[in-house]
Amino acid sequence: MNLFDLSGKTAVVIGGNGVLGSAMAQGLANHGAAVAVAGRNQETARQVAAAIAEDGPSAKAFQVDATKKADLSQLLEDVLAWNGSIDIVVNCPGTNSATPFFEVTEEEWDKIMDVNLKSVMLSGQVFGEYLTKRAQGGSIINISSVSSDPPLSRVFTYSASKAGVNNVTQFLAREFAPYGVRVNAIIPGFFPAEQNRAILKPERVTSIMGHTPMNRFGEPHELQGAVVWLASDQASGFVTGSLIRVDGGFGAMTI
Protein backbone atom coordinates (compact mmCIF):
# COMPACT_ATOMS: atom_id res chain seq x y z
CA MET A 1 0.00 0.00 0.00
CA ASN A 2 2.92 2.34 0.65
CA LEU A 3 3.75 2.29 -3.05
CA PHE A 4 1.09 4.92 -3.64
CA ASP A 5 1.33 6.91 -0.42
CA LEU A 6 1.90 10.59 -1.21
CA SER A 7 1.67 11.79 2.38
CA GLY A 8 4.00 14.70 3.04
CA LYS A 9 4.18 15.58 -0.67
CA THR A 10 2.93 18.78 -2.27
CA ALA A 11 1.49 18.67 -5.78
CA VAL A 12 0.88 21.64 -8.07
CA VAL A 13 -1.79 20.93 -10.68
CA ILE A 14 -1.69 23.63 -13.35
CA GLY A 15 -5.03 23.57 -15.10
CA GLY A 16 -6.42 21.87 -12.03
CA ASN A 17 -9.69 23.75 -12.39
CA GLY A 18 -10.60 21.86 -15.58
CA VAL A 19 -12.53 18.61 -15.92
CA LEU A 20 -9.48 16.38 -16.24
CA GLY A 21 -7.18 18.48 -14.08
CA SER A 22 -9.63 18.52 -11.18
CA ALA A 23 -10.00 14.74 -11.32
CA MET A 24 -6.23 14.30 -11.20
CA ALA A 25 -5.95 16.82 -8.36
CA GLN A 26 -8.56 14.83 -6.42
CA GLY A 27 -6.69 11.59 -7.07
CA LEU A 28 -3.43 13.02 -5.74
CA ALA A 29 -5.22 14.37 -2.67
CA ASN A 30 -6.89 11.01 -2.06
CA HIS A 31 -3.44 9.49 -1.70
CA GLY A 32 -2.20 12.05 0.80
CA ALA A 33 -0.72 14.90 -1.20
CA ALA A 34 -1.41 18.52 -0.38
CA VAL A 35 -2.68 19.97 -3.66
CA ALA A 36 -2.30 23.45 -5.11
CA VAL A 37 -5.10 23.85 -7.66
CA ALA A 38 -3.85 26.43 -10.14
CA GLY A 39 -5.85 27.88 -13.00
CA ARG A 40 -6.55 31.03 -14.97
CA ASN A 41 -10.08 31.16 -13.52
CA GLN A 42 -9.58 31.54 -9.79
CA GLU A 43 -13.24 31.00 -8.96
CA THR A 44 -13.37 27.54 -10.54
CA ALA A 45 -10.01 26.74 -8.94
CA ARG A 46 -11.49 27.67 -5.56
CA GLN A 47 -14.46 25.42 -6.16
CA VAL A 48 -12.18 22.47 -6.95
CA ALA A 49 -9.95 23.13 -3.94
CA ALA A 50 -12.99 23.46 -1.66
CA ALA A 51 -14.43 20.16 -2.91
CA ILE A 52 -11.13 18.41 -2.23
CA ALA A 53 -10.78 19.96 1.23
CA GLU A 54 -14.29 18.82 2.18
CA ASP A 55 -12.95 15.26 2.39
CA GLY A 56 -10.04 16.26 4.60
CA PRO A 57 -6.96 16.65 2.37
CA SER A 58 -5.16 19.98 2.25
CA ALA A 59 -5.90 21.97 -0.90
CA LYS A 60 -5.70 25.61 -1.93
CA ALA A 61 -6.57 27.53 -5.08
CA PHE A 62 -4.10 29.71 -6.93
CA GLN A 63 -4.57 31.92 -9.96
CA VAL A 64 -2.09 31.59 -12.80
CA ASP A 65 -1.75 32.33 -16.49
CA ALA A 66 0.47 29.41 -17.45
CA THR A 67 1.54 31.13 -20.68
CA LYS A 68 3.43 33.77 -18.67
CA LYS A 69 6.68 32.90 -16.95
CA ALA A 70 6.24 35.66 -14.37
CA ASP A 71 2.91 34.13 -13.32
CA LEU A 72 4.46 30.69 -12.97
CA SER A 73 7.34 32.10 -10.93
CA GLN A 74 4.84 33.80 -8.64
CA LEU A 75 2.90 30.55 -8.36
CA LEU A 76 6.08 28.76 -7.27
CA GLU A 77 6.70 31.36 -4.57
CA ASP A 78 3.08 31.32 -3.41
CA VAL A 79 2.91 27.53 -3.10
CA LEU A 80 6.20 27.42 -1.21
CA ALA A 81 4.88 30.07 1.16
CA TRP A 82 1.72 28.02 1.62
CA ASN A 83 3.16 24.55 2.18
CA GLY A 84 6.95 24.77 2.26
CA SER A 85 7.91 22.50 -0.63
CA ILE A 86 6.87 21.19 -4.04
CA ASP A 87 7.36 17.58 -5.10
CA ILE A 88 4.91 16.96 -7.96
CA VAL A 89 3.93 19.19 -10.88
CA VAL A 90 1.12 18.30 -13.28
CA ASN A 91 0.85 20.41 -16.43
CA CYS A 92 -2.62 20.14 -17.92
CA PRO A 93 -3.85 23.48 -19.27
CA GLY A 94 -5.42 22.98 -22.68
CA THR A 95 -7.40 24.51 -25.51
CA ASN A 96 -8.54 23.22 -28.88
CA SER A 97 -10.19 24.23 -32.15
CA ALA A 98 -11.70 22.44 -35.12
CA THR A 99 -10.77 25.17 -37.61
CA PRO A 100 -9.99 23.77 -41.10
CA PHE A 101 -6.31 23.99 -41.98
CA PHE A 102 -6.60 26.75 -44.60
CA GLU A 103 -8.62 28.86 -42.17
CA VAL A 104 -6.26 28.66 -39.21
CA THR A 105 -5.13 32.18 -38.36
CA GLU A 106 -1.84 33.18 -36.83
CA GLU A 107 -3.73 34.34 -33.75
CA GLU A 108 -5.41 30.95 -33.30
CA TRP A 109 -2.14 29.09 -33.88
CA ASP A 110 -0.36 31.25 -31.31
CA LYS A 111 -3.11 30.87 -28.71
CA ILE A 112 -3.26 27.08 -28.91
CA MET A 113 0.53 26.73 -29.00
CA ASP A 114 0.89 29.07 -26.04
CA VAL A 115 -1.68 27.30 -23.86
CA ASN A 116 -0.78 23.73 -24.78
CA LEU A 117 2.96 23.84 -25.43
CA LYS A 118 4.61 27.06 -24.29
CA SER A 119 3.05 26.60 -20.86
CA VAL A 120 4.75 23.21 -20.52
CA MET A 121 8.11 24.66 -21.53
CA LEU A 122 7.79 27.59 -19.12
CA SER A 123 6.63 25.34 -16.30
CA GLY A 124 9.64 23.13 -16.98
CA GLN A 125 11.92 26.14 -16.63
CA VAL A 126 10.33 27.46 -13.44
CA PHE A 127 9.49 24.29 -11.53
CA GLY A 128 12.23 22.20 -13.11
CA GLU A 129 14.84 24.66 -11.91
CA TYR A 130 13.42 24.51 -8.40
CA LEU A 131 13.31 20.71 -8.35
CA THR A 132 16.78 20.19 -9.83
CA LYS A 133 18.42 22.75 -7.55
CA ARG A 134 16.94 21.27 -4.39
CA ALA A 135 18.22 17.81 -5.52
CA GLN A 136 15.62 15.81 -3.61
CA GLY A 137 13.89 14.24 -6.59
CA GLY A 138 10.44 15.05 -7.86
CA SER A 139 7.96 14.21 -10.59
CA ILE A 140 6.74 16.36 -13.48
CA ILE A 141 3.72 14.99 -15.33
CA ASN A 142 2.63 16.54 -18.61
CA ILE A 143 -0.71 15.89 -20.26
CA SER A 144 -0.48 15.04 -23.94
CA SER A 145 -3.14 13.58 -26.26
CA VAL A 146 -3.79 10.71 -28.65
CA SER A 147 -3.67 13.39 -31.35
CA SER A 148 0.07 13.77 -30.79
CA ASP A 149 1.12 10.71 -32.79
CA PRO A 150 -0.25 10.24 -35.34
CA PRO A 151 -2.17 13.51 -35.67
CA LEU A 152 -5.95 13.51 -35.74
CA SER A 153 -7.94 15.09 -38.52
CA ARG A 154 -9.71 18.44 -37.90
CA VAL A 155 -7.46 19.52 -35.02
CA PHE A 156 -4.28 20.52 -36.84
CA THR A 157 -2.84 23.03 -34.37
CA TYR A 158 -3.86 21.01 -31.32
CA SER A 159 -2.18 17.90 -32.73
CA ALA A 160 1.02 19.81 -33.46
CA SER A 161 1.05 21.30 -29.97
CA LYS A 162 0.63 17.91 -28.30
CA ALA A 163 3.36 16.37 -30.44
CA GLY A 164 5.53 19.14 -29.02
CA VAL A 165 4.50 18.18 -25.49
CA ASN A 166 5.79 14.65 -26.10
CA ASN A 167 9.08 16.00 -27.41
CA VAL A 168 9.55 18.44 -24.53
CA THR A 169 8.69 15.68 -22.03
CA GLN A 170 11.40 13.37 -23.31
CA PHE A 171 13.93 16.19 -23.64
CA LEU A 172 13.42 17.29 -20.05
CA ALA A 173 13.46 13.68 -18.83
CA ARG A 174 17.00 13.40 -20.15
CA GLU A 175 18.07 16.80 -18.81
CA PHE A 176 16.63 16.35 -15.32
CA ALA A 177 17.47 12.67 -14.72
CA PRO A 178 20.89 13.38 -13.16
CA TYR A 179 19.07 15.33 -10.45
CA GLY A 180 16.59 12.56 -9.68
CA VAL A 181 13.69 14.49 -11.23
CA ARG A 182 11.43 12.37 -13.41
CA VAL A 183 9.44 13.77 -16.35
CA ASN A 184 6.67 11.76 -18.00
CA ALA A 185 3.48 12.38 -19.94
CA ILE A 186 0.02 10.87 -19.87
CA ILE A 187 -1.69 10.42 -23.23
CA PRO A 188 -5.44 10.47 -22.59
CA GLY A 189 -7.82 9.10 -25.16
CA PHE A 190 -11.22 10.71 -25.61
CA PHE A 191 -12.57 12.24 -22.42
CA PRO A 192 -15.44 14.62 -23.17
CA ALA A 193 -14.66 18.07 -21.76
CA GLU A 194 -15.51 21.66 -22.59
CA GLN A 195 -12.54 22.08 -24.93
CA ASN A 196 -13.55 19.22 -27.25
CA ARG A 197 -17.34 19.23 -27.17
CA ALA A 198 -17.47 21.37 -30.32
CA ILE A 199 -15.76 18.67 -32.40
CA LEU A 200 -17.61 15.67 -30.96
CA LYS A 201 -20.36 15.60 -33.57
CA PRO A 202 -22.30 12.32 -34.01
CA GLU A 203 -20.31 11.20 -37.05
CA ARG A 204 -17.07 12.02 -35.23
CA VAL A 205 -18.16 9.98 -32.22
CA THR A 206 -18.93 7.02 -34.47
CA SER A 207 -15.44 7.21 -35.95
CA ILE A 208 -13.84 7.47 -32.50
CA MET A 209 -15.73 4.47 -31.17
CA GLY A 210 -14.73 2.50 -34.26
CA HIS A 211 -11.10 3.03 -33.30
CA THR A 212 -11.50 2.53 -29.55
CA PRO A 213 -11.56 -1.19 -28.65
CA MET A 214 -13.29 -0.47 -25.34
CA ASN A 215 -16.04 1.29 -27.34
CA ARG A 216 -16.64 4.15 -24.90
CA PHE A 217 -15.32 7.49 -23.73
CA GLY A 218 -13.04 7.71 -20.74
CA GLU A 219 -14.24 8.97 -17.38
CA PRO A 220 -12.08 11.67 -15.74
CA HIS A 221 -11.46 9.57 -12.62
CA GLU A 222 -9.81 6.93 -14.84
CA LEU A 223 -6.77 9.21 -15.15
CA GLN A 224 -6.19 9.13 -11.40
CA GLY A 225 -4.36 5.82 -11.33
CA ALA A 226 -1.80 6.91 -13.92
CA VAL A 227 -1.13 10.29 -12.32
CA VAL A 228 -0.76 8.82 -8.82
CA TRP A 229 1.56 6.09 -10.13
CA LEU A 230 3.76 8.62 -11.93
CA ALA A 231 3.74 10.94 -8.91
CA SER A 232 4.96 8.23 -6.55
CA ASP A 233 8.72 7.72 -6.32
CA GLN A 234 8.11 4.36 -4.69
CA ALA A 235 5.88 3.09 -7.51
CA SER A 236 7.57 4.61 -10.57
CA GLY A 237 11.03 5.61 -9.40
CA PHE A 238 12.72 4.19 -12.53
CA VAL A 239 10.18 5.64 -14.97
CA THR A 240 11.12 8.77 -16.87
CA GLY A 241 10.68 9.94 -20.45
CA SER A 242 7.64 7.68 -20.82
CA LEU A 243 4.40 8.46 -22.63
CA ILE A 244 1.66 6.56 -20.81
CA ARG A 245 -1.53 5.87 -22.75
CA VAL A 246 -4.88 5.91 -21.00
CA ASP A 247 -7.01 5.65 -24.12
CA GLY A 248 -9.20 2.54 -24.10
CA GLY A 249 -6.94 0.97 -26.73
CA PHE A 250 -7.21 3.81 -29.26
CA GLY A 251 -3.46 3.78 -29.89
CA ALA A 252 -3.51 0.06 -30.60
CA MET A 253 -5.94 0.37 -33.53
CA THR A 254 -5.50 1.08 -37.23
CA ILE A 255 -8.39 -0.24 -39.35
C-alpha positions as CSV (number, residue, x, y, z in Angstrom):
1,M,0.0,0.0,0.0
2,N,2.9,2.3,0.7
3,L,3.7,2.3,-3.1
4,F,1.1,4.9,-3.6
5,D,1.3,6.9,-0.4
6,L,1.9,10.6,-1.2
7,S,1.7,11.8,2.4
8,G,4.0,14.7,3.0
9,K,4.2,15.6,-0.7
10,T,2.9,18.8,-2.3
11,A,1.5,18.7,-5.8
12,V,0.9,21.6,-8.1
13,V,-1.8,20.9,-10.7
14,I,-1.7,23.6,-13.4
15,G,-5.0,23.6,-15.1
16,G,-6.4,21.9,-12.0
17,N,-9.7,23.7,-12.4
18,G,-10.6,21.9,-15.6
19,V,-12.5,18.6,-15.9
20,L,-9.5,16.4,-16.2
21,G,-7.2,18.5,-14.1
22,S,-9.6,18.5,-11.2
23,A,-10.0,14.7,-11.3
24,M,-6.2,14.3,-11.2
25,A,-6.0,16.8,-8.4
26,Q,-8.6,14.8,-6.4
27,G,-6.7,11.6,-7.1
28,L,-3.4,13.0,-5.7
29,A,-5.2,14.4,-2.7
30,N,-6.9,11.0,-2.1
31,H,-3.4,9.5,-1.7
32,G,-2.2,12.0,0.8
33,A,-0.7,14.9,-1.2
34,A,-1.4,18.5,-0.4
35,V,-2.7,20.0,-3.7
36,A,-2.3,23.4,-5.1
37,V,-5.1,23.8,-7.7
38,A,-3.9,26.4,-10.1
39,G,-5.9,27.9,-13.0
40,R,-6.6,31.0,-15.0
41,N,-10.1,31.2,-13.5
42,Q,-9.6,31.5,-9.8
43,E,-13.2,31.0,-9.0
44,T,-13.4,27.5,-10.5
45,A,-10.0,26.7,-8.9
46,R,-11.5,27.7,-5.6
47,Q,-14.5,25.4,-6.2
48,V,-12.2,22.5,-6.9
49,A,-9.9,23.1,-3.9
50,A,-13.0,23.5,-1.7
51,A,-14.4,20.2,-2.9
52,I,-11.1,18.4,-2.2
53,A,-10.8,20.0,1.2
54,E,-14.3,18.8,2.2
55,D,-13.0,15.3,2.4
56,G,-10.0,16.3,4.6
57,P,-7.0,16.7,2.4
58,S,-5.2,20.0,2.2
59,A,-5.9,22.0,-0.9
60,K,-5.7,25.6,-1.9
61,A,-6.6,27.5,-5.1
62,F,-4.1,29.7,-6.9
63,Q,-4.6,31.9,-10.0
64,V,-2.1,31.6,-12.8
65,D,-1.8,32.3,-16.5
66,A,0.5,29.4,-17.5
67,T,1.5,31.1,-20.7
68,K,3.4,33.8,-18.7
69,K,6.7,32.9,-17.0
70,A,6.2,35.7,-14.4
71,D,2.9,34.1,-13.3
72,L,4.5,30.7,-13.0
73,S,7.3,32.1,-10.9
74,Q,4.8,33.8,-8.6
75,L,2.9,30.5,-8.4
76,L,6.1,28.8,-7.3
77,E,6.7,31.4,-4.6
78,D,3.1,31.3,-3.4
79,V,2.9,27.5,-3.1
80,L,6.2,27.4,-1.2
81,A,4.9,30.1,1.2
82,W,1.7,28.0,1.6
83,N,3.2,24.5,2.2
84,G,6.9,24.8,2.3
85,S,7.9,22.5,-0.6
86,I,6.9,21.2,-4.0
87,D,7.4,17.6,-5.1
88,I,4.9,17.0,-8.0
89,V,3.9,19.2,-10.9
90,V,1.1,18.3,-13.3
91,N,0.9,20.4,-16.4
92,C,-2.6,20.1,-17.9
93,P,-3.8,23.5,-19.3
94,G,-5.4,23.0,-22.7
95,T,-7.4,24.5,-25.5
96,N,-8.5,23.2,-28.9
97,S,-10.2,24.2,-32.2
98,A,-11.7,22.4,-35.1
99,T,-10.8,25.2,-37.6
100,P,-10.0,23.8,-41.1
101,F,-6.3,24.0,-42.0
102,F,-6.6,26.7,-44.6
103,E,-8.6,28.9,-42.2
104,V,-6.3,28.7,-39.2
105,T,-5.1,32.2,-38.4
106,E,-1.8,33.2,-36.8
107,E,-3.7,34.3,-33.8
108,E,-5.4,31.0,-33.3
109,W,-2.1,29.1,-33.9
110,D,-0.4,31.2,-31.3
111,K,-3.1,30.9,-28.7
112,I,-3.3,27.1,-28.9
113,M,0.5,26.7,-29.0
114,D,0.9,29.1,-26.0
115,V,-1.7,27.3,-23.9
116,N,-0.8,23.7,-24.8
117,L,3.0,23.8,-25.4
118,K,4.6,27.1,-24.3
119,S,3.0,26.6,-20.9
120,V,4.7,23.2,-20.5
121,M,8.1,24.7,-21.5
122,L,7.8,27.6,-19.1
123,S,6.6,25.3,-16.3
124,G,9.6,23.1,-17.0
125,Q,11.9,26.1,-16.6
126,V,10.3,27.5,-13.4
127,F,9.5,24.3,-11.5
128,G,12.2,22.2,-13.1
129,E,14.8,24.7,-11.9
130,Y,13.4,24.5,-8.4
131,L,13.3,20.7,-8.4
132,T,16.8,20.2,-9.8
133,K,18.4,22.7,-7.5
134,R,16.9,21.3,-4.4
135,A,18.2,17.8,-5.5
136,Q,15.6,15.8,-3.6
137,G,13.9,14.2,-6.6
138,G,10.4,15.0,-7.9
139,S,8.0,14.2,-10.6
140,I,6.7,16.4,-13.5
141,I,3.7,15.0,-15.3
142,N,2.6,16.5,-18.6
143,I,-0.7,15.9,-20.3
144,S,-0.5,15.0,-23.9
145,S,-3.1,13.6,-26.3
146,V,-3.8,10.7,-28.7
147,S,-3.7,13.4,-31.4
148,S,0.1,13.8,-30.8
149,D,1.1,10.7,-32.8
150,P,-0.3,10.2,-35.3
151,P,-2.2,13.5,-35.7
152,L,-5.9,13.5,-35.7
153,S,-7.9,15.1,-38.5
154,R,-9.7,18.4,-37.9
155,V,-7.5,19.5,-35.0
156,F,-4.3,20.5,-36.8
157,T,-2.8,23.0,-34.4
158,Y,-3.9,21.0,-31.3
159,S,-2.2,17.9,-32.7
160,A,1.0,19.8,-33.5
161,S,1.0,21.3,-30.0
162,K,0.6,17.9,-28.3
163,A,3.4,16.4,-30.4
164,G,5.5,19.1,-29.0
165,V,4.5,18.2,-25.5
166,N,5.8,14.6,-26.1
167,N,9.1,16.0,-27.4
168,V,9.5,18.4,-24.5
169,T,8.7,15.7,-22.0
170,Q,11.4,13.4,-23.3
171,F,13.9,16.2,-23.6
172,L,13.4,17.3,-20.0
173,A,13.5,13.7,-18.8
174,R,17.0,13.4,-20.1
175,E,18.1,16.8,-18.8
176,F,16.6,16.3,-15.3
177,A,17.5,12.7,-14.7
178,P,20.9,13.4,-13.2
179,Y,19.1,15.3,-10.4
180,G,16.6,12.6,-9.7
181,V,13.7,14.5,-11.2
182,R,11.4,12.4,-13.4
183,V,9.4,13.8,-16.3
184,N,6.7,11.8,-18.0
185,A,3.5,12.4,-19.9
186,I,0.0,10.9,-19.9
187,I,-1.7,10.4,-23.2
188,P,-5.4,10.5,-22.6
189,G,-7.8,9.1,-25.2
190,F,-11.2,10.7,-25.6
191,F,-12.6,12.2,-22.4
192,P,-15.4,14.6,-23.2
193,A,-14.7,18.1,-21.8
194,E,-15.5,21.7,-22.6
195,Q,-12.5,22.1,-24.9
196,N,-13.5,19.2,-27.2
197,R,-17.3,19.2,-27.2
198,A,-17.5,21.4,-30.3
199,I,-15.8,18.7,-32.4
200,L,-17.6,15.7,-31.0
201,K,-20.4,15.6,-33.6
202,P,-22.3,12.3,-34.0
203,E,-20.3,11.2,-37.0
204,R,-17.1,12.0,-35.2
205,V,-18.2,10.0,-32.2
206,T,-18.9,7.0,-34.5
207,S,-15.4,7.2,-35.9
208,I,-13.8,7.5,-32.5
209,M,-15.7,4.5,-31.2
210,G,-14.7,2.5,-34.3
211,H,-11.1,3.0,-33.3
212,T,-11.5,2.5,-29.6
213,P,-11.6,-1.2,-28.7
214,M,-13.3,-0.5,-25.3
215,N,-16.0,1.3,-27.3
216,R,-16.6,4.1,-24.9
217,F,-15.3,7.5,-23.7
218,G,-13.0,7.7,-20.7
219,E,-14.2,9.0,-17.4
220,P,-12.1,11.7,-15.7
221,H,-11.5,9.6,-12.6
222,E,-9.8,6.9,-14.8
223,L,-6.8,9.2,-15.1
224,Q,-6.2,9.1,-11.4
225,G,-4.4,5.8,-11.3
226,A,-1.8,6.9,-13.9
227,V,-1.1,10.3,-12.3
228,V,-0.8,8.8,-8.8
229,W,1.6,6.1,-10.1
230,L,3.8,8.6,-11.9
231,A,3.7,10.9,-8.9
232,S,5.0,8.2,-6.6
233,D,8.7,7.7,-6.3
234,Q,8.1,4.4,-4.7
235,A,5.9,3.1,-7.5
236,S,7.6,4.6,-10.6
237,G,11.0,5.6,-9.4
238,F,12.7,4.2,-12.5
239,V,10.2,5.6,-15.0
240,T,11.1,8.8,-16.9
241,G,10.7,9.9,-20.4
242,S,7.6,7.7,-20.8
243,L,4.4,8.5,-22.6
244,I,1.7,6.6,-20.8
245,R,-1.5,5.9,-22.8
246,V,-4.9,5.9,-21.0
247,D,-7.0,5.6,-24.1
248,G,-9.2,2.5,-24.1
249,G,-6.9,1.0,-26.7
250,F,-7.2,3.8,-29.3
251,G,-3.5,3.8,-29.9
252,A,-3.5,0.1,-30.6
253,M,-5.9,0.4,-33.5
254,T,-5.5,1.1,-37.2
255,I,-8.4,-0.2,-39.3
